[in-house]
Amino acid sequence: MSNYEREVILARNNEGKVNSTTRRKLKKLQDDEETPFKDSSTLKVKTFPFVRKEPTCGKNTLNYFCEFCDNTSIHGFKFLGERKRYIPEKIWWMSVILIALSSSSALIRKSYYKWQTSPVVVTFATSETPIWDIPFPAITICPEVNAHPKVFNYSDVYLKYRREENTTEEEDTYFKLYSTICNERLEFIDQNATKLMTDDEFSMFLGSFADLQAEHCKWLGEDLNCDDSFSYILTSEGWCRTFNMLPPNEVYTDPGELSENSTDEEELWSFDGGYPPGAGFNTHPRRTMLTGVKAGLQLDLFTDDDNLDYLCNEISGFMVTLHNPAEVPNMDTHFRVPMDTAVVVAIKPSMISTSDEIKSYSLDDRLCYLPGERQLSNYKIYTQQNCMVECLANYSLKVCGCAGFYMLSNEEVTPVCGAGSRKCLEEARVSFLDNDFLSEHVNQSKKCNCLPTCTSLTFDAEVSQTEWNWRKTYHFKEHDQNFNITYERDHFSRLIVYYKNLQFMTSERNELYGLFDFLANCGGFLGLLCGFSFTSLMEIIYFLTLRFVCNLIKFGTRIWSGNEDMMEKDRQQQIAMEELLNHH
């Protein structure tokens, strides 16, 4: 290619003078101008393609990055963007920065996982709670002998079957009914014919349970009418009596026959709100301000030899459970009051509350229900125990086609299981817990999700007992007109329940890692390893947005990085091109 067709590259030294290469090219042009044309017809006009070199995007980006490195507060970038340094130095600082960023990312990832999986922690509250801020526990007592002796004696009929003696039709019916709770081996029972109870059989069954006999009831050291203070409740052990539980109209959606036993006392306590300010002590449920025997409940429980049935229940006495006044009792958690003993129960409440910050969390994060967040079909007040009882009834109805005599299901008409369905009920109870809590293959919509309430109240009992020579105690009461005790056949047991301490430590659900805690951890890791801060983040955003746009406006698209060397070289090229065009 000739000199005329080559691109002229102009370069100046630091004083702005044209260098020797340019001078030779200009000299060649001047010589060509002084040479006369011999024949204008044969003249070939040669074009002078002078092209002004366009700055590359890569150079702009590199210079812009170096400018960021010179000005950023992030550690190590200053050395990474330093010009005219050796490659090993660049590699060193690049490695340091990558190690710091990788370590920070790993720590932040662990912190994020902890924030997502364990956002809530249960800790002790900052202050203790006095016992008068909570109700006295509901106390449910069941006689361990189920059948009323004047109605049916299971042991007598069982022995008749073993001896192959004749029995009446009524004895056969009662034996089938009581085999649902007495006879584990289901002897002498046609299981296929006793899958369900008829309505008449169910009525007979409920009317034949033994009633609790309590005497000399005392509350806060004062005499109390036992019949008026203890209401009836149907449990897995039959008819029981409960003290200080909310009225059935406040517990059940449809209390049925139990509504006849409800009290007319003013309701001043709620499960989540507690007692309102200014409420006195004539409230329901009851509460106390003191500790000790005279600040709780005391009663004597009575039974006689005619009420004992050792084949249906090998252990005789009474079953007692303490529970929240708003929930139905769970008789599986009972303790026993044997005959001829005095049992003293010291109560220690256990309460969990929830901070306001947790209320904004989703259900999957806080793992508890807020007031009104979950509604049950058969109970007005949601508690975990109420939910478990209802879900077990629905599951039993689905699996066995019937429910236990004490269960309430969602169906308007619920078939009651007979003795032939007893094994199915027991298996359903185990599989229900497996499907709802342990199995990962069950559809989430089919699970009960009986989570605890965000505000829960339970009672721990410290039980002690001793033999009670009640005969000597009652010997001094023989002169009473109503004294009709037979020392040889009668049995008394005394139960005393009271608070152990005036205050108790409350637990509280709090944030383990909130959003601000997570951000603080992220800032700590990045600051420790990289020197990264909020200002550093703003620097990156500034260089990627506002400064980039302003550079385009100020310097144009050719040299948008604003690099002084590139701008100076471009300016010298433009001057040389103008001089060249003028000479040409």
C-alpha positions in Angstrom: 0.0 0.0 0.0 1.4 3.5 -0.9 2.0 6.3 1.5 -1.1 8.1 0.2 -3.3 5.3 1.2 -2.0 4.8 4.6 -3.7 6.2 7.6 -1.8 9.1 9.0 -1.3 8.7 12.7 -0.4 11.9 14.4 1.4 12.0 17.6 2.9 14.8 19.6 5.5 14.9 22.3 4.9 16.5 25.7 5.7 20.0 24.2 3.0 19.6 21.6 5.4 19.3 18.6 4.9 16.9 15.8 7.3 13.9 16.0 9.7 12.8 13.3 7.3 10.2 11.7 4.7 12.9 11.2 7.4 15.3 9.8 8.4 12.8 7.2 4.9 12.3 6.0 4.3 16.0 5.9 7.5 16.5 3.9 6.4 13.9 1.4 3.2 15.8 0.9 5.0 19.1 0.3 7.3 17.5 -2.3 4.3 16.1 -4.1 2.8 19.6 -4.2 5.9 21.2 -5.8 6.0 18.5 -8.5 4.3 20.0 -11.7 1.7 17.9 -13.5 2.8 16.8 -16.9 -0.7 15.7 -18.1 -3.8 16.6 -16.3 -5.8 14.1 -18.3 -3.8 11.3 -16.9 -3.9 12.6 -13.3 -5.2 10.2 -10.7 -6.8 11.9 -7.8 -5.9 10.0 -4.7 -8.1 10.3 -1.7 -6.6 11.0 1.8 -8.5 8.7 4.1 -7.6 10.3 7.5 -9.6 8.4 10.2 -9.8 9.7 13.7 -9.3 6.8 16.0 -12.3 6.0 18.2 -11.6 5.3 21.9 -12.6 1.7 22.7 -15.3 0.8 25.3 -12.8 -1.5 27.0 -10.4 1.4 27.7 -13.2 3.6 29.0 -14.4 0.8 31.3 -10.9 0.0 32.5 -10.1 3.7 33.3 -13.6 4.1 34.9 -12.9 1.0 37.1 -9.4 2.4 38.1 -11.1 5.7 39.1 -13.5 3.8 41.3 -10.6 1.8 42.9 -8.8 5.1 43.6 -11.8 6.6 45.4 -13.6 3.6 47.1 -13.4 2.9 50.8 -13.4 -0.9 50.3 -10.2 -2.4 51.4 -7.8 -3.7 48.8 -9.4 -2.1 45.7 -6.9 0.8 45.8 -4.0 -1.5 45.2 -6.0 -3.5 42.6 -6.6 -0.4 40.5 -3.2 1.1 40.9 -1.5 1.8 37.5 2.0 0.8 36.4 2.3 -2.0 39.0 3.6 -5.5 38.3 1.2 -8.4 37.5 2.1 -10.4 40.7 1.0 -7.5 42.8 -2.4 -7.4 41.0 -2.8 -11.2 41.4 -2.0 -10.9 45.2 -4.6 -8.3 45.9 -7.1 -10.0 43.6 -6.7 -13.2 45.7 -7.0 -11.3 48.9 -10.2 -9.6 47.8 -11.7 -12.9 46.5 -10.9 -14.7 49.8 -12.5 -11.9 51.9 -15.6 -11.9 49.7 -15.9 -15.7 49.8 -15.5 -15.8 53.6 -18.1 -13.0 54.0 -20.5 -14.7 51.7 -20.2 -18.0 53.6 -20.8 -16.4 57.0 -23.7 -14.3 55.6 -25.3 -17.5 54.1 -25.2 -19.2 57.6 -26.7 -16.1 59.2 -29.4 -16.0 56.6 -30.2 -19.7 57.1 -30.5 -19.1 60.8 -32.7 -16.1 60.3 -35.1 -18.1 58.1 -35.2 -21.3 60.1 -35.0 -20.0 63.7 -36.4 -16.4 63.8 -38.2 -16.9 67.1 -36.7 -17.9 70.5 -38.3 -18.5 73.8 -36.6 -16.7 76.6 -37.4 -15.7 80.2 -39.4 -12.5 80.6 -37.8 -9.5 82.2 -40.0 -9.6 85.2 -41.9 -12.2 87.3 -45.7 -12.6 87.1 -47.8 -12.7 90.3 -50.2 -15.6 90.8 -53.2 -13.2 91.0 -52.8 -12.3 87.4 -53.7 -15.8 86.3 -56.7 -18.0 87.3 -56.4 -20.9 89.6 -56.1 -24.1 87.6 -59.2 -26.1 86.7 -59.2 -29.4 88.6 -60.9 -32.4 87.1 -61.5 -35.5 89.2 -62.7 -38.9 88.0 -63.5 -42.0 90.1 -61.4 -44.9 88.9 -64.5 -47.2 89.2 -66.5 -46.4 86.1 -69.8 -48.2 86.6 -72.3 -47.2 89.3 -72.5 -50.2 91.6 -76.3 -50.0 91.9 -76.7 -50.1 88.1 -74.0 -52.6 86.9 -71.2 -54.6 88.4 -68.8 -55.6 85.6 -66.9 -58.1 87.8 -70.1 -60.0 88.7 -71.2 -60.4 85.1 -67.7 -61.4 84.0 -67.6 -64.2 86.5 -71.0 -65.4 85.4 -69.7 -65.7 81.8 -66.7 -67.6 83.0 -68.9 -70.0 85.0 -71.3 -70.2 82.1 -74.1 -69.0 84.3 -77.3 -67.4 83.0 -77.4 -63.6 82.6 -80.2 -61.1 82.0 -80.6 -59.2 78.8 -79.8 -55.9 80.7 -76.5 -57.4 82.0 -75.5 -58.5 78.5 -76.2 -55.0 77.2 -74.2 -53.3 79.9 -71.4 -55.8 79.6 -71.1 -55.0 75.9 -71.1 -51.3 76.6 -68.5 -51.4 79.4 -66.2 -53.6 77.4 -65.3 -50.4 75.5 -63.3 -49.3 78.5 -63.0 -52.3 80.8 -62.1 -55.5 79.0 -58.9 -55.2 77.0 -59.1 -58.8 75.6 -62.8 -58.4 74.6 -63.8 -61.8 75.9 -67.3 -63.0 75.4 -67.9 -60.1 72.9 -69.0 -60.5 69.3 -66.9 -57.7 67.8 -68.7 -57.6 64.5 -72.1 -57.1 66.3 -70.8 -54.4 68.6 -69.1 -52.0 66.2 -71.5 -49.2 67.0 -73.7 -48.1 69.8 -77.4 -47.4 69.2 -78.9 -44.2 70.6 -80.6 -46.1 73.4 -77.4 -47.9 74.3 -75.5 -44.7 74.4 -78.1 -43.1 76.7 -77.9 -46.2 79.0 -74.1 -46.0 79.0 -73.9 -42.4 80.0 -76.5 -42.9 82.7 -74.7 -45.7 84.3 -71.4 -44.1 85.2 -70.4 -43.7 88.8 -70.7 -40.3 90.2 -67.9 -38.6 92.2 -68.6 -38.2 95.9 -66.9 -35.3 97.5 -67.4 -33.8 101.0 -66.0 -31.0 103.1 -64.9 -28.8 100.3 -63.0 -25.7 101.3 -61.7 -22.8 99.2 -59.4 -20.2 100.7 -60.0 -21.8 104.1 -63.8 -21.3 103.9 -66.5 -24.0 103.4 -67.7 -24.5 99.9 -70.8 -26.4 98.5 -69.2 -29.3 96.6 -72.2 -30.0 94.3 -72.5 -26.3 93.3 -68.8 -25.8 92.8 -68.0 -29.0 90.8 -69.7 -29.2 87.3 -70.0 -32.4 85.2 -67.8 -33.1 82.2 -67.6 -36.1 79.9 -64.1 -37.5 79.5 -62.5 -40.7 78.3 -63.1 -42.0 81.9 -66.8 -41.3 81.9 -68.6 -38.6 83.8 -66.1 -36.6 85.9 -66.4 -33.5 88.0 -64.4 -30.3 87.4 -63.6 -27.3 89.5 -62.9 -23.8 88.3 -63.4 -24.5 84.6 -65.1 -22.0 82.4 -68.9 -22.6 81.9 -69.7 -25.0 79.1 -71.4 -22.2 77.2 -68.0 -20.5 77.0 -66.1 -23.6 76.1 -68.3 -25.6 73.7 -70.0 -24.4 70.5 -73.0 -26.6 71.4 -72.9 -27.5 75.1 -76.0 -29.6 74.9 -77.0 -31.1 78.2 -74.0 -29.5 79.9 -75.5 -26.0 79.5 -77.9 -26.9 82.3 -75.0 -27.0 84.7 -73.4 -23.7 83.7 -73.1 -20.9 86.2 -74.4 -17.4 85.9 -71.2 -15.8 87.2 -69.9 -12.8 85.4 -67.2 -13.7 83.0 -64.2 -11.4 83.6 -61.3 -13.4 82.4 -60.2 -14.2 78.9 -57.5 -16.6 77.8 -55.4 -14.0 76.0 -56.4 -10.8 77.8 -56.4 -12.1 81.4 -58.2 -10.2 84.1 -59.3 -6.6 83.3 -57.9 -3.8 85.5 -60.0 -3.3 88.6 -61.5 -6.8 88.7 -62.0 -8.0 92.3 -61.7 -11.5 93.6 -65.3 -12.6 93.1 -64.5 -13.6 89.5 -64.8 -16.7 87.5 -62.6 -18.6 87.1 -61.4 -18.1 90.6 -58.0 -16.8 91.6 -56.0 -16.4 94.8 -53.4 -14.0 96.2 -51.7 -16.3 98.8 -49.8 -19.5 98.9 -50.2 -22.5 101.2 -52.9 -24.9 102.2 -55.4 -22.3 103.3 -55.1 -20.4 100.1 -56.2 -23.2 97.8 -58.7 -26.0 97.4 -59.2 -28.8 99.9 -61.8 -31.6 99.7 -62.4 -35.1 100.9 -63.2 -37.8 98.4 -65.4 -40.7 99.4 -66.0 -44.3 98.2 -67.0 -47.6 99.7 -66.5 -51.3 99.1 -69.6 -51.5 97.0 -68.1 -49.1 94.5 -65.0 -51.2 93.9 -64.7 -53.2 90.7 -61.3 -54.8 90.5 -61.8 -56.5 87.1 -62.7 -53.3 85.3 -60.0 -51.3 87.2 -57.4 -53.1 89.2 -56.3 -49.9 91.0 -59.0 -48.1 93.0 -59.0 -44.5 93.9 -59.3 -41.2 92.0 -57.7 -39.7 88.9 -56.9 -35.9 89.0 -55.6 -33.6 86.3 -54.8 -29.9 86.3 -55.5 -27.9 83.2 -56.2 -24.5 81.8 -59.8 -23.4 82.7 -60.4 -22.7 78.9 -59.6 -26.2 77.7 -61.0 -29.7 78.1 -59.0 -32.0 80.4 -56.6 -34.6 79.2 -57.0 -37.6 81.5 -53.8 -39.2 80.1 -51.8 -36.7 82.2 -53.5 -37.4 85.5 -52.0 -38.3 88.9 -53.7 -40.6 91.3 -55.2 -40.1 94.7 -55.3 -43.6 96.4 -57.8 -44.6 99.0 -57.1 -43.7 102.6 -54.4 -41.3 101.8 -53.9 -37.5 101.9 -52.4 -36.1 98.7 -50.9 -32.6 98.7 -50.3 -30.8 95.4 -48.0 -27.8 95.1 -48.7 -25.9 91.8 -46.1 -24.1 89.8 -47.6 -22.3 86.8 -45.9 -22.2 83.4 -46.8 -19.4 81.1 -45.6 -18.3 77.7 -46.4 -14.9 76.2 -45.5 -13.3 72.9 -43.9 -10.0 72.2 -45.4 -7.5 69.8 -42.6 -8.0 67.2 -43.5 -11.7 66.8 -47.1 -10.9 65.9 -46.0 -9.5 62.5 -44.3 -12.8 61.6 -46.0 -15.4 59.5 -47.5 -18.5 61.0 -44.7 -20.7 59.6 -42.1 -18.5 61.4 -43.7 -18.0 64.8 -45.3 -21.5 65.0 -48.2 -20.4 67.2 -51.8 -19.1 66.7 -52.7 -15.6 67.6 -56.2 -14.9 69.2 -58.9 -15.5 66.6 -56.5 -16.9 64.0 -57.7 -20.5 64.2 -61.3 -21.5 64.8 -62.5 -24.9 65.9 -65.9 -26.5 65.0 -66.8 -27.7 68.5 -64.9 -25.3 70.8 -65.2 -21.6 71.1 -61.7 -21.1 72.4 -58.7 -22.5 70.6 -56.1 -24.3 72.6 -53.8 -27.1 71.5 -55.6 -29.6 73.6 -59.0 -28.7 72.3 -57.7 -28.9 68.7 -56.1 -32.4 69.4 -59.4 -33.8 70.8 -61.4 -32.5 67.9 -59.0 -33.7 65.2 -58.7 -37.1 66.8 -62.5 -37.4 66.7 -62.6 -36.5 63.0 -59.8 -38.9 62.2 -61.4 -41.7 64.1 -64.7 -41.1 62.3 -62.9 -41.3 59.0 -60.8 -44.4 59.8 -63.2 -46.4 62.0 -66.6 -45.0 60.9 -67.3 -43.9 64.4 -65.9 -41.8 67.3 -65.4 -42.4 71.0 -68.3 -41.8 73.3 -66.6 -38.7 74.7 -65.5 -37.2 71.4 -67.1 -34.3 69.5 -66.6 -34.3 65.7 -67.5 -32.0 62.8 -70.4 -34.2 61.8 -73.9 -33.4 63.0 -74.7 -37.0 63.6 -71.6 -38.9 64.9 -71.9 -42.7 65.2 -70.5 -43.9 68.6 -68.0 -46.7 68.7 -68.9 -49.8 70.6 -66.7 -52.6 72.0 -66.0 -54.0 68.5 -64.4 -50.8 67.4 -62.1 -50.4 70.5 -59.0 -51.8 68.7 -59.6 -49.6 65.7 -59.9 -46.5 68.0 -56.6 -47.4 69.7 -54.8 -47.9 66.4 -56.3 -44.7 65.0 -55.0 -42.7 68.0 -51.4 -43.9 67.2 -51.7 -43.4 63.4 -53.3 -40.0 63.9 -50.2 -38.8 65.7 -47.9 -40.4 63.2 -49.7 -38.8 60.2 -50.0 -35.4 61.8 -46.6 -34.9 63.3 -44.1 -37.5 62.0 -45.1 -38.3 58.4 -43.7 -36.1 55.6 -45.8 -37.7 52.9 -49.2 -36.5 54.2 -50.8 -33.6 52.4 -50.4 -30.5 54.5 -54.1 -29.6 54.0 -55.0 -32.9 55.6 -53.0 -32.3 58.8 -54.6 -30.8 61.8 -51.7 -28.4 62.5 -52.6 -28.2 66.2 -50.0 -25.6 67.1 -49.9 -24.1 70.5 -51.4 -20.7 71.2 -49.0 -17.8 71.3 -50.2 -17.2 74.9 -50.4 -20.5 76.8 -50.8 -21.4 80.4 -50.1 -24.8 82.0 -49.6 -26.0 85.5 -46.8 -28.3 86.8 -47.7 -30.3 89.9 -45.4 -31.4 92.7 -47.4 -34.3 94.3 -46.7 -35.8 97.7 -48.9 -38.2 99.6 -49.1 -39.9 103.0 -51.3 -42.4 104.7 -54.3 -40.7 106.4 -56.0 -42.2 109.4 -59.2 -40.6 108.6 -61.1 -42.8 111.1 -59.6 -41.0 114.0 -60.4 -37.7 112.4 -64.0 -38.6 111.8 -64.4 -40.2 115.2 -64.8 -36.7 116.7 -67.7 -36.1 114.3 -69.9 -39.0 115.4 -72.2 -36.8 117.3 -73.2 -35.0 114.1 -76.7 -35.7 113.0 -75.7 -36.4 109.4 -72.9 -38.8 110.4 -73.5 -42.1 108.6 -70.0 -43.5 108.1 -69.2 -47.2 108.2 -65.6 -47.5 109.3 -65.2 -51.0 108.0 -66.5 -50.5 104.4 -65.9 -46.8 103.7 -62.8 -45.1 102.4 -61.8 -41.4 102.4 -59.1 -39.6 100.6 -58.1 -36.0 101.0 -56.9 -33.7 98.2 -55.2 -30.3 98.8 -54.1 -28.1 95.9 -52.3 -24.7 96.4 -49.8 -22.4 94.8 -46.2 -23.0 95.8 -44.9 -19.4 95.3 -46.4 -15.9 95.0 -44.6 -15.2 91.7 -43.4 -17.3 88.9 -41.1 -16.7 86.0 -42.9 -16.3 82.6 -41.3 -17.2 79.3 -41.7 -15.0 76.2 -41.4 -15.5 72.5 -39.0 -13.0 71.1 -37.1 -12.4 67.9 -33.9 -14.4 67.7 -32.8 -12.7 64.4 -34.9 -9.9 63.1 -34.3 -8.0 59.9 -32.1 -5.5 61.6 -30.1 -8.2 63.4 -29.5 -9.9 60.1 -28.4 -6.7 58.4 -26.1 -6.0 61.4 -24.6 -9.4 61.0 -24.1 -8.9 57.3 -22.5 -5.5 57.9 -20.2 -7.0 60.6 -18.9 -9.8 58.4 -18.4 -7.5 55.4 -16.8 -4.8 57.6 -14.5 -7.2 59.3 -13.2 -8.9 56.2 -13.6 -6.3 53.4 -14.1 -3.0 55.1 -17.5 -2.8 53.4 -20.1 -0.4 54.8 -23.3 1.3 53.8 -21.2 4.1 52.3 -19.3 1.6 50.3 -22.6 0.3 48.8 -23.6 3.9 48.0 -20.3 4.4 46.2 -20.9 1.4 44.0 -24.5 2.5 43.2 -23.2 6.1 42.6 -20.5 4.9 40.1 -23.0 2.6 38.3 -25.8 5.2 38.0 -25.5 8.9 38.7 -21.8 9.4 38.0 -22.0 7.3 34.8 -24.9 9.5 33.5 -23.2 12.7 34.5 -20.0 11.6 32.7 -22.0 11.0 29.5 -23.4 14.5 29.7 -20.1 16.1 30.6 -17.7 14.2 28.4 -19.8 12.7 25.7 -20.0 9.1 24.5 -16.4 9.0 23.0 -14.5 9.3 26.3 -17.3 8.8 28.8 -14.9 7.7 31.5 -13.5 11.2 31.7 -9.9 10.0 31.8 -7.5 12.9 31.3 -4.9 11.0 29.3 -7.5 9.8 26.8 -8.9 13.2 26.5 -5.5 14.8 25.9 -4.6 12.2 23.3 -7.9 12.8 21.5 -7.4 16.5 21.6 -3.9 16.2 20.0 -5.3 14.0 17.3 -7.9 16.5 16.5 -5.3 19.4 16.3 -3.0 17.3 14.1 -5.9 16.4 11.8 -6.8 20.1 11.4 -3.2 21.1 10.6 -2.9 18.3 8.1 -6.1 19.3 6.4 -5.0 22.9 6.2 -1.7 22.0 4.6 -3.4 19.6 2.2 
